């Protein structure tokens, strides 16, 4: 007999039965019984009520104790008749710390200090290991534990409560002991012969899960990127063109008033490109002004006072920050005649970093730039506040920092409610006149800007601890497919 028919026969004699009981009576897997019940329910042959059962089970440690004895009994039995040095027994017996203190408070052992170094000795001749006995009963399904003992074992992580879901079955409106074969398809023959009038058809199952459509899936980074993009667009920012991973040192560093001896330019942090190794086309008048502000100063600055070399500026590299893109855009704005602007970009940058759980040699940078007359630190704090609020961070703190191209500069910390701590989330500042004035921007124009990584908030959002779970060959594609669209503020 098939399983579902066996269930019907059982119910014929009994008015109600729980699926857990059926599973043990039939010696079948509970899940299989539940499957059969679902199909009987669809035919309205049975009805079911959900039942939640809780039961106490041994933990892994509890299993061990049931088998080998409690930690205190094991320790007691390891004490030889003449006693043993305390230090020795603590080293050799597993779980000695717990075992020792429990055996002491049970009065099974004593410490003898008469001979100098403390000696552990048996205090009683025999013991009864009630912990082991109780646990073995529970294993057999007998649960006579007094509440205080149960709580104690729970605290000792020997017992745990598990919840089982089962169904209480009773006869449905279509109950019978055998299952009628229902038609699943309406065929041309049935229509021609008219047999469809008397045949019984299987009802539609509108609860069946549909076939998941085959389609592409956005990677979490891209989901978070579109969320960031949305926020910037709603705040009236325009996206900058970031389609040049290869950049010259000039735009990546020199235009940003980053001196040519700056350690970040060094091959340790920057990937230089060998072919083509150099860029030779620059706006030469602007390049001359950059050279001058580095080597001699100007615009009220004394510069760095070193001999600036075009060869250094020509070197091609993989851009180390999207601030290179911001520099190009600001220069362009100056050439076209200044008008206030709000720009953003979200794209890849590259740094020759030591790889670890949170760092790869490439990552995405999120950057925002606002250029207008008379902007200052208060405007920067204001715009950061608005921006990070949209991300769900309503508490911010700032720490003075240093960037060659901003003054003042601030690191941004946000309070993360989920993690319940302050996290460093970005870097920001007011661009220096030594960067802006050589571009040809009017003197009363200020530019405030900030940057953060896309990976950090994505990892926090998706609860990932290792960057390799997000990027690279070890990424679980199921994770990519099944993660929902993200809302950063939720
Ligand atoms: N470029 C900076 C970085 O790489 C971020 C930043 C952008 C800082 C704009 C200040 C202003 O960390």
Boltz pocket constraint, residues with backbone or C-beta under 6 A from the ligand:
constraints:
  - pocket:
      binder: B
      contacts: [[A, 320], [A, 321], [A, 322], [A, 323], [A, 367], [A, 368], [A, 403], [A, 406], [A, 427], [A, 428], [A, 429], [A, 449], [A, 450], [A, 451], [A, 452]]
      max_distance: 6.0
